[in-house]
Amino acid sequence: MPGATGRISANFLTFYFSPLSSKLTVMGPSEEYTFTVLFEPAEEGGYVVTCPALPGLVTEGDTLEEARAMAEDAIRAYLESLRKDGLPVPADKKPALPAVQEEIRVVLETA
């Protein structure tokens, strides 16, 4: 796969990843899906992984390598669930712009 810098295989699925683009490609016997995933450093260490194209998909790992493996498992399970429910696999969603980070102050009234 062009640009891929790593490859992990499990249960007839092959996941290609590139640390620069943070993409995972899931390949099966006749299907191939590529998703952009986001690795966010966790405050307690490790990484929290989300996939913008797959709402609700969140996983984590103590290392980047472990986070990738957990993302692969989570994506596979998500796609299997969609297939079981007869739902289509969504297209990849790439963040259009870099994330904006800011603090928002919220005040709660005391009772």
Secondary structure, 3 states (H helix, E strand, C coil): CCCCCEEEEECCEEEEEECCCCEEEEECCCCEEEEECEEEECCCCCEEEECCCCCCCEEEECCHHHHHHHHHHHHHHHHHHHHHCCCCCCCCCCCCCCCCCCCCCCCCCCC
